[in-house]
Amino acid sequence: MTEESEYDVVVLGAGPTGENVADRTRAAGLSTAVVESELVGGECSYWACMPSKALLRPVIARADARRLPGLGQAVDGPLDTQAVLARRDEKTAHWKDDGQAEWVDGIGARLYRGHGRLTGPRRVTVSGPEGDRHILTARHAVAVCTGSRAVLPPLPGLAYGHVWTSREATSAQQVPGRLAVVGGGVVGTEMATAWRALGAEVTLLVRGDRLLPRMEPFAGDLVAEALTEAGVTVRTGVSVAALVRDSGAGHPVSLVLDGGEHIEADEVLFATGRAPRTEDIGLETVGLEPGAWLEVDDTCRVVGSDWLYAVGDVNRRALLTHQGKYQARIAGPAIAARAAGRPLDTGRWGAHTATADHAAVPQVVFTDPEAASVGLTLEAAEAAGYRVRAVDHDLGAVAGAGLYAEGYRGHARMIVDLDREVLLGATFVGPGVGELLHSATVAVAGEVPIDRLWHAVPAYPTISEVWLRLLETYRK
Amino acid sequence: MTEESEYDVVVLGAGPTGENVADRTRAAGLSTAVVESELVGGECSYWACMPSKALLRPVIARADARRLPGLGQAVDGPLDTQAVLARRDEKTAHWKDDGQAEWVDGIGARLYRGHGRLTGPRRVTVSGPEGDRHILTARHAVAVCTGSRAVLPPLPGLAYGHVWTSREATSAQQVPGRLAVVGGGVVGTEMATAWRALGAEVTLLVRGDRLLPRMEPFAGDLVAEALTEAGVTVRTGVSVAALVRDSGAGHPVSLVLDGGEHIEADEVLFATGRAPRTEDIGLETVGLEPGAWLEVDDTCRVVGSDWLYAVGDVNRRALLTHQGKYQARIAGPAIAARAAGRPLDTGRWGAHTATADHAAVPQVVFTDPEAASVGLTLEAAEAAGYRVRAVDHDLGAVAGAGLYAEGYRGHARMIVDLDREVLLGATFVGPGVGELLHSATVAVAGEVPIDRLWHAVPAYPTISEVWLRLLETYRK
């Protein structure tokens, strides 16, 4: 049975990005269909942000408590693994999406379950789970919000290696005895932190010379130091050449490094990159390349098209849930304005321009210590041709940090645009800095001049007082 | 023996404010004398911020840990009181000021120990501890940074009641069995939190109808609810009429309430207000009233004088360490500019104008939950004649808050100036909001327009995402 329906907007993918596009187009009064082949709520809700942070939060809270005399002994014991995993299961709603499907219903969008494929301009065909087919026509726009998936390197033995990607690492129901983690980015460092704290022997294998390579160098250094102290074997400058798991899942796996060395583990997590989920969505029917990232302008409209949008991970601008949601808050109103024939506000920082994607992308890595950054690193700012100065300060020297934890170790850096005297970026690494980041995000996105930041007084004695130290250092 | 010396600047009081005035005038090349009758480092270092936060931090960390399954049982036991007190003692350097005196030395200021009194314009006489006298003449400015002290109400029996003020409450070496706290402001709520967690039976007696009366009403309500759950007896609308402690310190004290009811306690903390420490600094020799607050302009110069400054608590603009330090960063350069005959930058938010005192004073109350605010409350904004809208959001409904703690309870409010579409104030109450406040401080002091804040993306999943919810609510 095939049904045909017409909507103002068709959204492919009901992750946070797709949900937010639909929320905006619905708010503008546009009829909206949302197509989802897996769970409404997407990667973030079930196999990324939510479960990873649910695993990590008790680890961080315990670490914070351990750094305070008077609490130390009480929290020296192991984590209650079952309790932590049970809470993780709750935070993912046990991998059921009823609540989120209801939400879609509540905003007045129509949810189509099944695999959606473009079958020509403004047309999407949905193959439902029970053989049903729906042909959806979009009067104004189709928004591709299908996200990304973990990409595995083409290694011998990998196909039969039963390896973990971020999905298995965030949803595993048992603590592996020995876990090898390949990749030193956000997923690798966060999952090494979580599973180590839950009792696994963890080896972190990193090809480059440091962890968290997209952040300021001190971020990876401090996290590596802490992981090592937590008992993780951190090895940089190593590549995995092959994988051997003769007897199938449940049996040990052997990783063969480039030099020939073997490392045995019970599970192997590959956290080595992401690919767009665009292989099988009919891009070829509209003249685009299947499996490719979709290039968009600042309204998130695909370059060369007047009806196709790509929002979130698929456009490769910033592979982060919050940034996809931000793009949705830009693209949704842009779709609505164009549908109504209203002029767009596409100036820098305009209502229909995802300027923050270029200038103010924030990220918090929930390791212990946390690593938080926004905007450009020194290296990126210099590469972009800015005349800049990096201003550094030891976070541990701030009174609020010393109160927060004994032996507090951390570091802060801000990048000043010397021509305009505004911040281009900031990075904070240390316990308890996760919520501190947004102050820098407001300063960077707000382009608040240094002279004005001088009047933004940090409350004493918080860790935020590092702002004062950074500004004083800059002015010296 | 009397010595006479001349300096460019004489600073009365070596608390954080005086230290920062001296730091700035020294940085400008002005010779500077600092006079201190007690400990260099002041109230904040020994009897306020530092010891109170040292007592509170383990309490908050334990509360955070308790709200997470997997850690709960391990942290259900009592705090190790001796360890907590020992850490508090360390954070106050055991009430020794060698380190801070060295710091004064390091910036090239001259420290005079003793009681300093004005003895005419630009003249300060210091009576040293060993009968020595120093007459200091200030070529350019005298800065009064003597701070404030707890003020006790004129109650019958109080003089012999051996009551606690904030000094005793932050420096006590033993946990009282029963502690009565009079006053529901910052000191009262913080100390009730700390001593209750350390094992005291605490009764909090508040004259008004809610705690933290200077903050948005929900702050006091949430803190009162939490204190009650922690076992504190919170009583609002009650006044203490008299005090009876017949047998001296070490014996129970009886508080007589207005209605005649008696409350027995082992110690009583009066946290009922502050008075300027200006009674005995020779104000009468320069035509000012001893014991009065000193009225200043926005450069912190005393109204009617061309050489006398009052910085920090004594000017009553904002009785907070960080705000005193901020004023010092304004007044120091103002003194230096005037000394050099350079023009001052006294426009709104100018380099020599303490504009934040009026528009963007931040404060974090380190109770559990924390209460953090900056700028104007709804009531204050309306009283000031602004056309405003209060935008509210349940903090517990934010994903990052739910991850931070099970059963997270909290609330956020921002006050929008409808004419300029900027924030006039913000208040966050909930676990873990202390470092989140500075984002609002930057937004308020930076006068970042709502349209631009829309581009300041909060990292997912942090508690900071409440920003997005507040902005969405405002735009609905």
Interface residues (C-beta under 8 A of the other chain):
Chain A: P16 C44 C49 M50 K53 A54 R57 P58 A61 R62 D64 A65 L68 P69 G70 L71 G72 Q73 A74 V75 G77 L79 D80 T81 A83 V84 A86 R87 K91 L320 T321 H322 Q323 K325 Y326 R329 W349 A351 T355 A356 A360 V361 P362 Q363 V364 A372 A399 G400 G402 L403 Y404 E406 G432 V433 G434 E435 L436 L437 H438 S439 T441 V442 A443 V444 A445 G446 E447 V448 D451 R452 L453 W454 H455 A456 V457 P458 A459 Y460 P461 T462 I463 S464 E465 W467 L468
Chain B: P16 C44 C49 M50 K53 A54 R57 P58 A61 R62 D64 A65 L68 P69 G70 L71 G72 Q73 A74 V75 G77 L79 D80 T81 A83 V84 A86 R87 K91 L320 T321 H322 Q323 K325 Y326 R329 W349 A351 T355 A356 A360 V361 P362 Q363 V364 A372 A399 G400 G402 L403 Y404 E406 G432 V433 G434 E435 L436 L437 H438 S439 T441 V442 A443 V444 A445 G446 E447 V448 D451 R452 L453 W454 H455 A456 V457 P458 A459 Y460 P461 T462 I463 S464 E465 W467 L468
